[in-house]
Amino acid sequence: SRSTKRNEYKKSAQANSGAAMPQALLFKGCVREGLFARVNRATVRVLEANNCAVRVPADQVCCGALHAHAGDLEGARQLARRNVDAFSDEASAKIITNAGGCGALLASYGHLLANDTEYAERAREFSSRVRDICQQLETTGIRHGAELDEGVTTYDASCHLLYGQRARVEPIEMLRKIPGLRFVALEGSEVCCGGAGVYNLLEPEMSARILNEKLAHIKETGAQTLTTGNPGCHMQIGAGARLNGMESLRICHPVEMLDESYARAGFYKTVTSDK
């Protein structure tokens, strides 16, 4: 079975490492799992290929980010408490995200629940364990895969990942670990794409102007692939690209590129891919 093969792969990796595999708990996210589940699958495969055992807590719920953006802080707090409970079984395991918007709020649970006498300390401990996938790989090391030479690739920084989780160079370093990848820096990568949670719904005209500037810079790179670390950015730029005649632009998460490199290298021979 698939699970049996995955367990065999984990045991083999652990035996080869000579030490216990670090543990990681994956936060799936609502939009990520609902619309971009392939990114979660790629995240698990890449973590396991880098000698990290992964579990997905069953009782996790929405992070509460959209509630907080819309001013429903009590709704966000209710969800935060449920997630603190869901991830409490393995207190030493890092909590891994691949969505900048989710990660920024998860890392803020200590602040969100600071006045909750029952959850304040637990929330601070929870937030201290949150890592974006790129930050986790920077800590544990990134295994080199096979060469990818499929045109120019660029990267647009998620504001929540960049400013909320302070991941500035780690996503780019993940891409630079891929042999043969032609990476071109994107001017204005650190500037918002206009999505900004619910901003594109509340201020569509300003959001569109910001997006058009972003699309112009993407065209300047000549990139065939744009990578970004947040599903909100993915949808905002993806919709803009389609509406502006850039249908050939591939948009994906950086970990998907690394996953593809690993698949070509044959790292997943004992694990059935479900991409």
LOTORLUM-265985 format. One record per residue (C-alpha): residue number from 1; x, y, z negated. Coordinates in Angstrom, 1 decimal. Last residue first. Layout:
% residues N
<site><pos>NUM</pos><px>X</px><py>Y</py><pz>Z</pz></site>
...
% end
This chain:
% residues 275
<site><pos>275</pos><px>0.8</px><py>15.1</py><pz>7.6</pz></site>
<site><pos>274</pos><px>0.0</px><py>11.8</py><pz>6.0</pz></site>
<site><pos>273</pos><px>3.5</px><py>10.2</py><pz>6.2</pz></site>
<site><pos>272</pos><px>3.8</px><py>6.6</py><pz>4.9</pz></site>
<site><pos>271</pos><px>6.7</px><py>6.4</py><pz>2.6</pz></site>
<site><pos>270</pos><px>9.5</px><py>3.8</py><pz>2.9</pz></site>
<site><pos>269</pos><px>10.9</px><py>5.4</py><pz>6.1</pz></site>
<site><pos>268</pos><px>10.5</px><py>8.9</py><pz>4.7</pz></site>
<site><pos>267</pos><px>14.1</px><py>10.1</py><pz>4.8</pz></site>
<site><pos>266</pos><px>14.3</px><py>9.2</py><pz>8.5</pz></site>
<site><pos>265</pos><px>16.3</px><py>12.4</py><pz>9.4</pz></site>
<site><pos>264</pos><px>13.4</px><py>13.5</py><pz>11.6</pz></site>
<site><pos>263</pos><px>11.1</px><py>13.3</py><pz>8.6</pz></site>
<site><pos>262</pos><px>13.5</px><py>15.3</py><pz>6.5</pz></site>
<site><pos>261</pos><px>13.7</px><py>18.1</py><pz>9.1</pz></site>
<site><pos>260</pos><px>9.9</px><py>18.1</py><pz>9.3</pz></site>
<site><pos>259</pos><px>9.7</px><py>18.4</py><pz>5.5</pz></site>
<site><pos>258</pos><px>12.1</px><py>21.3</py><pz>5.6</pz></site>
<site><pos>257</pos><px>10.0</px><py>23.1</py><pz>8.1</pz></site>
<site><pos>256</pos><px>6.8</px><py>22.3</py><pz>6.1</pz></site>
<site><pos>255</pos><px>8.6</px><py>23.7</py><pz>3.0</pz></site>
<site><pos>254</pos><px>8.9</px><py>27.1</py><pz>4.7</pz></site>
<site><pos>253</pos><px>5.1</px><py>27.3</py><pz>5.0</pz></site>
<site><pos>252</pos><px>3.5</px><py>27.5</py><pz>8.4</pz></site>
<site><pos>251</pos><px>2.5</px><py>29.9</py><pz>11.2</pz></site>
<site><pos>250</pos><px>3.1</px><py>28.9</py><pz>14.9</pz></site>
<site><pos>249</pos><px>2.9</px><py>31.8</py><pz>17.3</pz></site>
<site><pos>248</pos><px>1.4</px><py>30.6</py><pz>20.6</pz></site>
<site><pos>247</pos><px>-1.9</px><py>32.5</py><pz>20.0</pz></site>
<site><pos>246</pos><px>-0.2</px><py>35.9</py><pz>20.0</pz></site>
<site><pos>245</pos><px>-2.8</px><py>37.6</py><pz>22.1</pz></site>
<site><pos>244</pos><px>-3.8</px><py>40.2</py><pz>19.5</pz></site>
<site><pos>243</pos><px>-6.9</px><py>38.6</py><pz>18.0</pz></site>
<site><pos>242</pos><px>-5.0</px><py>35.3</py><pz>17.5</pz></site>
<site><pos>241</pos><px>-2.1</px><py>37.0</py><pz>15.9</pz></site>
<site><pos>240</pos><px>-4.3</px><py>38.9</py><pz>13.5</pz></site>
<site><pos>239</pos><px>-6.1</px><py>35.8</py><pz>12.4</pz></site>
<site><pos>238</pos><px>-2.8</px><py>34.0</py><pz>11.7</pz></site>
<site><pos>237</pos><px>-1.4</px><py>37.1</py><pz>9.9</pz></site>
<site><pos>236</pos><px>-4.3</px><py>37.3</py><pz>7.5</pz></site>
<site><pos>235</pos><px>-4.7</px><py>33.5</py><pz>7.2</pz></site>
<site><pos>234</pos><px>-1.1</px><py>32.8</py><pz>6.4</pz></site>
<site><pos>233</pos><px>-0.8</px><py>35.8</py><pz>4.1</pz></site>
<site><pos>232</pos><px>-3.7</px><py>34.5</py><pz>2.1</pz></site>
<site><pos>231</pos><px>-2.2</px><py>31.0</py><pz>2.2</pz></site>
<site><pos>230</pos><px>1.0</px><py>32.2</py><pz>0.5</pz></site>
<site><pos>229</pos><px>4.7</px><py>31.3</py><pz>1.2</pz></site>
<site><pos>228</pos><px>5.3</px><py>32.5</py><pz>4.7</pz></site>
<site><pos>227</pos><px>6.9</px><py>31.0</py><pz>7.8</pz></site>
<site><pos>226</pos><px>6.6</px><py>32.5</py><pz>11.3</pz></site>
<site><pos>225</pos><px>7.5</px><py>30.3</py><pz>14.2</pz></site>
<site><pos>224</pos><px>8.0</px><py>31.2</py><pz>17.9</pz></site>
<site><pos>223</pos><px>10.0</px><py>34.2</py><pz>16.9</pz></site>
<site><pos>222</pos><px>11.0</px><py>36.9</py><pz>19.4</pz></site>
<site><pos>221</pos><px>12.0</px><py>39.0</py><pz>16.4</pz></site>
<site><pos>220</pos><px>10.4</px><py>42.2</py><pz>17.8</pz></site>
<site><pos>219</pos><px>7.0</px><py>40.4</py><pz>18.1</pz></site>
<site><pos>218</pos><px>7.1</px><py>39.8</py><pz>14.3</pz></site>
<site><pos>217</pos><px>7.7</px><py>43.5</py><pz>13.8</pz></site>
<site><pos>216</pos><px>4.7</px><py>44.4</py><pz>15.8</pz></site>
<site><pos>215</pos><px>2.6</px><py>41.9</py><pz>13.9</pz></site>
<site><pos>214</pos><px>3.5</px><py>43.5</py><pz>10.6</pz></site>
<site><pos>213</pos><px>2.6</px><py>47.0</py><pz>11.9</pz></site>
<site><pos>212</pos><px>-0.7</px><py>45.6</py><pz>13.1</pz></site>
<site><pos>211</pos><px>-1.4</px><py>44.1</py><pz>9.7</pz></site>
<site><pos>210</pos><px>-0.9</px><py>47.4</py><pz>7.9</pz></site>
<site><pos>209</pos><px>-3.3</px><py>49.1</py><pz>10.3</pz></site>
<site><pos>208</pos><px>-5.8</px><py>46.3</py><pz>9.9</pz></site>
<site><pos>207</pos><px>-5.7</px><py>46.5</py><pz>6.1</pz></site>
<site><pos>206</pos><px>-6.3</px><py>50.2</py><pz>6.3</pz></site>
<site><pos>205</pos><px>-9.5</px><py>49.6</py><pz>8.3</pz></site>
<site><pos>204</pos><px>-10.7</px><py>46.5</py><pz>6.4</pz></site>
<site><pos>203</pos><px>-10.5</px><py>48.1</py><pz>2.9</pz></site>
<site><pos>202</pos><px>-12.7</px><py>45.9</py><pz>0.7</pz></site>
<site><pos>201</pos><px>-12.4</px><py>42.7</py><pz>2.7</pz></site>
<site><pos>200</pos><px>-8.7</px><py>43.1</py><pz>3.5</pz></site>
<site><pos>199</pos><px>-8.1</px><py>44.1</py><pz>-0.1</pz></site>
<site><pos>198</pos><px>-9.5</px><py>40.8</py><pz>-1.4</pz></site>
<site><pos>197</pos><px>-6.1</px><py>39.2</py><pz>-2.3</pz></site>
<site><pos>196</pos><px>-3.6</px><py>41.5</py><pz>-0.6</pz></site>
<site><pos>195</pos><px>-4.2</px><py>40.7</py><pz>3.0</pz></site>
<site><pos>194</pos><px>-2.6</px><py>43.8</py><pz>4.5</pz></site>
<site><pos>193</pos><px>0.7</px><py>42.1</py><pz>5.5</pz></site>
<site><pos>192</pos><px>2.4</px><py>43.7</py><pz>2.5</pz></site>
<site><pos>191</pos><px>6.0</px><py>44.9</py><pz>2.9</pz></site>
<site><pos>190</pos><px>9.0</px><py>42.8</py><pz>1.9</pz></site>
<site><pos>189</pos><px>9.3</px><py>41.4</py><pz>5.4</pz></site>
<site><pos>188</pos><px>9.6</px><py>44.9</py><pz>6.7</pz></site>
<site><pos>187</pos><px>12.0</px><py>43.8</py><pz>9.5</pz></site>
<site><pos>186</pos><px>12.0</px><py>40.1</py><pz>9.9</pz></site>
<site><pos>185</pos><px>15.3</px><py>38.2</py><pz>9.7</pz></site>
<site><pos>184</pos><px>16.0</px><py>35.8</py><pz>12.5</pz></site>
<site><pos>183</pos><px>16.6</px><py>32.1</py><pz>11.8</pz></site>
<site><pos>182</pos><px>17.6</px><py>29.6</py><pz>14.5</pz></site>
<site><pos>181</pos><px>17.4</px><py>26.3</py><pz>12.7</pz></site>
<site><pos>180</pos><px>20.2</px><py>24.0</py><pz>13.7</pz></site>
<site><pos>179</pos><px>20.6</px><py>22.3</py><pz>10.4</pz></site>
<site><pos>178</pos><px>17.9</px><py>23.1</py><pz>7.8</pz></site>
<site><pos>177</pos><px>19.5</px><py>24.5</py><pz>4.6</pz></site>
<site><pos>176</pos><px>18.9</px><py>28.0</py><pz>6.0</pz></site>
<site><pos>175</pos><px>15.2</px><py>27.6</py><pz>5.6</pz></site>
<site><pos>174</pos><px>15.4</px><py>26.8</py><pz>1.9</pz></site>
<site><pos>173</pos><px>17.8</px><py>29.7</py><pz>1.5</pz></site>
<site><pos>172</pos><px>15.1</px><py>32.0</py><pz>3.0</pz></site>
<site><pos>171</pos><px>12.6</px><py>30.8</py><pz>0.5</pz></site>
<site><pos>170</pos><px>15.1</px><py>31.3</py><pz>-2.4</pz></site>
<site><pos>169</pos><px>16.2</px><py>34.8</py><pz>-1.4</pz></site>
<site><pos>168</pos><px>13.5</px><py>36.9</py><pz>-3.0</pz></site>
<site><pos>167</pos><px>11.5</px><py>34.8</py><pz>-5.4</pz></site>
<site><pos>166</pos><px>10.7</px><py>37.3</py><pz>-8.2</pz></site>
<site><pos>165</pos><px>7.5</px><py>35.4</py><pz>-9.2</pz></site>
<site><pos>164</pos><px>5.1</px><py>38.4</py><pz>-9.0</pz></site>
<site><pos>163</pos><px>7.2</px><py>40.7</py><pz>-6.8</pz></site>
<site><pos>162</pos><px>8.3</px><py>38.3</py><pz>-4.1</pz></site>
<site><pos>161</pos><px>5.8</px><py>35.5</py><pz>-4.5</pz></site>
<site><pos>160</pos><px>2.9</px><py>37.8</py><pz>-5.0</pz></site>
<site><pos>159</pos><px>4.0</px><py>40.0</py><pz>-2.1</pz></site>
<site><pos>158</pos><px>4.4</px><py>37.0</py><pz>0.1</pz></site>
<site><pos>157</pos><px>7.6</px><py>37.4</py><pz>2.1</pz></site>
<site><pos>156</pos><px>7.5</px><py>37.0</py><pz>5.9</pz></site>
<site><pos>155</pos><px>10.0</px><py>34.6</py><pz>7.3</pz></site>
<site><pos>154</pos><px>11.4</px><py>34.1</py><pz>10.9</pz></site>
<site><pos>153</pos><px>12.0</px><py>31.1</py><pz>13.1</pz></site>
<site><pos>152</pos><px>13.4</px><py>31.3</py><pz>16.7</pz></site>
<site><pos>151</pos><px>13.1</px><py>28.3</py><pz>19.0</pz></site>
<site><pos>150</pos><px>12.6</px><py>24.7</py><pz>18.3</pz></site>
<site><pos>149</pos><px>16.0</px><py>23.5</py><pz>17.2</pz></site>
<site><pos>148</pos><px>15.6</px><py>21.5</py><pz>14.1</pz></site>
<site><pos>147</pos><px>18.6</px><py>19.4</py><pz>13.0</pz></site>
<site><pos>146</pos><px>18.1</px><py>16.5</py><pz>10.6</pz></site>
<site><pos>145</pos><px>18.0</px><py>16.9</py><pz>6.8</pz></site>
<site><pos>144</pos><px>20.2</px><py>18.5</py><pz>4.2</pz></site>
<site><pos>143</pos><px>19.2</px><py>17.8</py><pz>0.5</pz></site>
<site><pos>142</pos><px>18.3</px><py>20.9</py><pz>-1.5</pz></site>
<site><pos>141</pos><px>19.5</px><py>21.4</py><pz>-5.0</pz></site>
<site><pos>140</pos><px>17.7</px><py>21.1</py><pz>-8.3</pz></site>
<site><pos>139</pos><px>17.6</px><py>24.8</py><pz>-9.2</pz></site>
<site><pos>138</pos><px>17.1</px><py>26.2</py><pz>-5.7</pz></site>
<site><pos>137</pos><px>14.6</px><py>23.4</py><pz>-5.0</pz></site>
<site><pos>136</pos><px>12.5</px><py>24.5</py><pz>-8.0</pz></site>
<site><pos>135</pos><px>12.6</px><py>28.1</py><pz>-6.9</pz></site>
<site><pos>134</pos><px>11.5</px><py>27.3</py><pz>-3.4</pz></site>
<site><pos>133</pos><px>8.7</px><py>25.2</py><pz>-4.7</pz></site>
<site><pos>132</pos><px>7.5</px><py>28.1</py><pz>-6.8</pz></site>
<site><pos>131</pos><px>8.1</px><py>27.6</py><pz>-10.5</pz></site>
<site><pos>130</pos><px>5.8</px><py>27.8</py><pz>-13.5</pz></site>
<site><pos>129</pos><px>7.2</px><py>26.4</py><pz>-16.8</pz></site>
<site><pos>128</pos><px>7.4</px><py>29.6</py><pz>-18.7</pz></site>
<site><pos>127</pos><px>3.8</px><py>30.3</py><pz>-17.8</pz></site>
<site><pos>126</pos><px>2.6</px><py>27.2</py><pz>-19.7</pz></site>
<site><pos>125</pos><px>4.7</px><py>28.1</py><pz>-22.8</pz></site>
<site><pos>124</pos><px>3.1</px><py>31.5</py><pz>-22.8</pz></site>
<site><pos>123</pos><px>-0.3</px><py>30.0</py><pz>-22.4</pz></site>
<site><pos>122</pos><px>0.2</px><py>27.5</py><pz>-25.2</pz></site>
<site><pos>121</pos><px>1.2</px><py>30.4</py><pz>-27.5</pz></site>
<site><pos>120</pos><px>-1.9</px><py>32.5</py><pz>-26.6</pz></site>
<site><pos>119</pos><px>-4.4</px><py>29.6</py><pz>-26.4</pz></site>
<site><pos>118</pos><px>-6.1</px><py>29.4</py><pz>-29.8</pz></site>
<site><pos>117</pos><px>-5.6</px><py>33.0</py><pz>-30.9</pz></site>
<site><pos>116</pos><px>-6.6</px><py>34.4</py><pz>-27.6</pz></site>
<site><pos>115</pos><px>-5.2</px><py>37.9</py><pz>-27.4</pz></site>
<site><pos>114</pos><px>-2.3</px><py>37.1</py><pz>-25.1</pz></site>
<site><pos>113</pos><px>-4.5</px><py>35.0</py><pz>-22.8</pz></site>
<site><pos>112</pos><px>-3.9</px><py>37.0</py><pz>-19.6</pz></site>
<site><pos>111</pos><px>-0.4</px><py>37.9</py><pz>-20.6</pz></site>
<site><pos>110</pos><px>0.7</px><py>34.3</py><pz>-21.2</pz></site>
<site><pos>109</pos><px>-1.3</px><py>33.3</py><pz>-18.2</pz></site>
<site><pos>108</pos><px>0.9</px><py>35.6</py><pz>-16.0</pz></site>
<site><pos>107</pos><px>3.1</px><py>32.9</py><pz>-14.4</pz></site>
<site><pos>106</pos><px>-0.1</px><py>31.1</py><pz>-13.3</pz></site>
<site><pos>105</pos><px>-1.3</px><py>34.4</py><pz>-11.8</pz></site>
<site><pos>104</pos><px>1.9</px><py>34.9</py><pz>-9.7</pz></site>
<site><pos>103</pos><px>1.9</px><py>31.2</py><pz>-8.8</pz></site>
<site><pos>102</pos><px>-1.6</px><py>31.2</py><pz>-7.4</pz></site>
<site><pos>101</pos><px>-1.0</px><py>34.2</py><pz>-5.2</pz></site>
<site><pos>100</pos><px>2.4</px><py>32.9</py><pz>-4.1</pz></site>
<site><pos>99</pos><px>1.1</px><py>29.5</py><pz>-3.0</pz></site>
<site><pos>98</pos><px>3.5</px><py>26.6</py><pz>-3.1</pz></site>
<site><pos>97</pos><px>3.2</px><py>25.9</py><pz>-6.8</pz></site>
<site><pos>96</pos><px>5.2</px><py>23.6</py><pz>-9.1</pz></site>
<site><pos>95</pos><px>4.6</px><py>23.3</py><pz>-12.9</pz></site>
<site><pos>94</pos><px>7.9</px><py>22.1</py><pz>-14.4</pz></site>
<site><pos>93</pos><px>7.7</px><py>19.1</py><pz>-16.7</pz></site>
<site><pos>92</pos><px>8.8</px><py>19.4</py><pz>-20.4</pz></site>
<site><pos>91</pos><px>5.3</px><py>19.7</py><pz>-21.7</pz></site>
<site><pos>90</pos><px>4.0</px><py>16.6</py><pz>-20.0</pz></site>
<site><pos>89</pos><px>0.4</px><py>16.2</py><pz>-21.3</pz></site>
<site><pos>88</pos><px>-0.4</px><py>20.0</py><pz>-21.4</pz></site>
<site><pos>87</pos><px>-1.0</px><py>20.5</py><pz>-17.7</pz></site>
<site><pos>86</pos><px>-4.8</px><py>20.0</py><pz>-17.8</pz></site>
<site><pos>85</pos><px>-5.3</px><py>21.9</py><pz>-21.1</pz></site>
<site><pos>84</pos><px>-3.4</px><py>25.0</py><pz>-19.8</pz></site>
<site><pos>83</pos><px>-5.5</px><py>24.7</py><pz>-16.6</pz></site>
<site><pos>82</pos><px>-8.8</px><py>24.7</py><pz>-18.5</pz></site>
<site><pos>81</pos><px>-7.7</px><py>27.8</py><pz>-20.5</pz></site>
<site><pos>80</pos><px>-6.7</px><py>29.6</py><pz>-17.3</pz></site>
<site><pos>79</pos><px>-10.1</px><py>28.9</py><pz>-15.7</pz></site>
<site><pos>78</pos><px>-11.9</px><py>30.6</py><pz>-18.7</pz></site>
<site><pos>77</pos><px>-9.4</px><py>33.4</py><pz>-18.6</pz></site>
<site><pos>76</pos><px>-10.1</px><py>34.1</py><pz>-14.9</pz></site>
<site><pos>75</pos><px>-13.8</px><py>34.3</py><pz>-15.5</pz></site>
<site><pos>74</pos><px>-13.2</px><py>36.7</py><pz>-18.4</pz></site>
<site><pos>73</pos><px>-11.0</px><py>38.8</py><pz>-16.1</pz></site>
<site><pos>72</pos><px>-13.7</px><py>39.2</py><pz>-13.5</pz></site>
<site><pos>71</pos><px>-12.2</px><py>42.4</py><pz>-11.9</pz></site>
<site><pos>70</pos><px>-12.3</px><py>41.2</py><pz>-8.3</pz></site>
<site><pos>69</pos><px>-8.5</px><py>40.6</py><pz>-8.2</pz></site>
<site><pos>68</pos><px>-8.8</px><py>38.6</py><pz>-11.5</pz></site>
<site><pos>67</pos><px>-11.6</px><py>36.3</py><pz>-10.1</pz></site>
<site><pos>66</pos><px>-9.5</px><py>35.9</py><pz>-7.0</pz></site>
<site><pos>65</pos><px>-6.5</px><py>34.8</py><pz>-9.1</pz></site>
<site><pos>64</pos><px>-8.4</px><py>32.4</py><pz>-11.3</pz></site>
<site><pos>63</pos><px>-6.0</px><py>29.5</py><pz>-10.9</pz></site>
<site><pos>62</pos><px>-8.8</px><py>27.2</py><pz>-9.6</pz></site>
<site><pos>61</pos><px>-9.0</px><py>23.9</py><pz>-11.5</pz></site>
<site><pos>60</pos><px>-6.7</px><py>21.2</py><pz>-12.8</pz></site>
<site><pos>59</pos><px>-8.3</px><py>18.1</py><pz>-14.3</pz></site>
<site><pos>58</pos><px>-6.5</px><py>15.5</py><pz>-12.1</pz></site>
<site><pos>57</pos><px>-3.0</px><py>16.5</py><pz>-12.8</pz></site>
<site><pos>56</pos><px>-0.9</px><py>15.9</py><pz>-9.7</pz></site>
<site><pos>55</pos><px>2.3</px><py>14.0</py><pz>-10.5</pz></site>
<site><pos>54</pos><px>5.7</px><py>14.4</py><pz>-8.9</pz></site>
<site><pos>53</pos><px>9.1</px><py>12.7</py><pz>-9.5</pz></site>
<site><pos>52</pos><px>12.0</px><py>14.7</py><pz>-8.3</pz></site>
<site><pos>51</pos><px>15.0</px><py>13.2</py><pz>-6.5</pz></site>
<site><pos>50</pos><px>15.3</px><py>15.7</py><pz>-3.6</pz></site>
<site><pos>49</pos><px>13.3</px><py>13.4</py><pz>-1.3</pz></site>
<site><pos>48</pos><px>10.6</px><py>13.3</py><pz>-4.0</pz></site>
<site><pos>47</pos><px>10.4</px><py>17.1</py><pz>-4.0</pz></site>
<site><pos>46</pos><px>10.2</px><py>17.2</py><pz>-0.2</pz></site>
<site><pos>45</pos><px>7.5</px><py>14.5</py><pz>0.0</pz></site>
<site><pos>44</pos><px>5.4</px><py>16.3</py><pz>-2.7</pz></site>
<site><pos>43</pos><px>5.7</px><py>19.7</py><pz>-1.0</pz></site>
<site><pos>42</pos><px>4.8</px><py>18.2</py><pz>2.4</pz></site>
<site><pos>41</pos><px>1.6</px><py>16.8</py><pz>1.0</pz></site>
<site><pos>40</pos><px>0.8</px><py>20.1</py><pz>-0.6</pz></site>
<site><pos>39</pos><px>1.5</px><py>21.9</py><pz>2.6</pz></site>
<site><pos>38</pos><px>-0.7</px><py>19.5</py><pz>4.6</pz></site>
<site><pos>37</pos><px>-3.6</px><py>20.4</py><pz>2.3</pz></site>
<site><pos>36</pos><px>-3.8</px><py>23.8</py><pz>4.1</pz></site>
<site><pos>35</pos><px>-7.5</px><py>24.6</py><pz>4.1</pz></site>
<site><pos>34</pos><px>-9.0</px><py>23.1</py><pz>0.9</pz></site>
<site><pos>33</pos><px>-5.8</px><py>22.2</py><pz>-0.9</pz></site>
<site><pos>32</pos><px>-4.2</px><py>25.6</py><pz>-0.3</pz></site>
<site><pos>31</pos><px>-7.4</px><py>27.5</py><pz>-0.7</pz></site>
<site><pos>30</pos><px>-8.2</px><py>25.9</py><pz>-4.1</pz></site>
<site><pos>29</pos><px>-4.7</px><py>25.5</py><pz>-5.5</pz></site>
<site><pos>28</pos><px>-2.8</px><py>22.2</py><pz>-5.7</pz></site>
<site><pos>27</pos><px>-0.6</px><py>22.8</py><pz>-8.9</pz></site>
<site><pos>26</pos><px>1.9</px><py>20.0</py><pz>-8.7</pz></site>
<site><pos>25</pos><px>3.5</px><py>18.7</py><pz>-11.9</pz></site>
<site><pos>24</pos><px>7.2</px><py>18.0</py><pz>-11.7</pz></site>
<site><pos>23</pos><px>9.4</px><py>15.5</py><pz>-13.5</pz></site>
<site><pos>22</pos><px>13.2</px><py>15.3</py><pz>-13.3</pz></site>
<site><pos>21</pos><px>14.4</px><py>11.8</py><pz>-12.2</pz></site>
<site><pos>20</pos><px>16.2</px><py>9.9</py><pz>-14.9</pz></site>
<site><pos>19</pos><px>19.9</px><py>9.4</py><pz>-14.2</pz></site>
<site><pos>18</pos><px>22.1</px><py>7.1</py><pz>-12.0</pz></site>
<site><pos>17</pos><px>21.0</px><py>8.9</py><pz>-8.9</pz></site>
<site><pos>16</pos><px>20.8</px><py>5.8</py><pz>-6.8</pz></site>
<site><pos>15</pos><px>18.5</px><py>4.1</py><pz>-9.3</pz></site>
<site><pos>14</pos><px>16.3</px><py>7.1</py><pz>-9.5</pz></site>
<site><pos>13</pos><px>16.0</px><py>7.3</py><pz>-5.7</pz></site>
<site><pos>12</pos><px>15.2</px><py>3.6</py><pz>-5.4</pz></site>
<site><pos>11</pos><px>12.6</px><py>3.8</py><pz>-8.2</pz></site>
<site><pos>10</pos><px>11.0</px><py>6.8</py><pz>-6.4</pz></site>
<site><pos>9</pos><px>11.0</px><py>5.0</py><pz>-3.0</pz></site>
<site><pos>8</pos><px>9.4</px><py>1.9</py><pz>-4.6</pz></site>
<site><pos>7</pos><px>6.7</px><py>4.1</py><pz>-6.1</pz></site>
<site><pos>6</pos><px>6.0</px><py>5.6</py><pz>-2.7</pz></site>
<site><pos>5</pos><px>5.8</px><py>2.2</py><pz>-1.2</pz></site>
<site><pos>4</pos><px>3.3</px><py>1.0</py><pz>-3.8</pz></site>
<site><pos>3</pos><px>1.2</px><py>4.1</py><pz>-3.4</pz></site>
<site><pos>2</pos><px>1.0</px><py>3.6</py><pz>0.3</pz></site>
<site><pos>1</pos><px>0.0</px><py>0.0</py><pz>0.0</pz></site>
% end
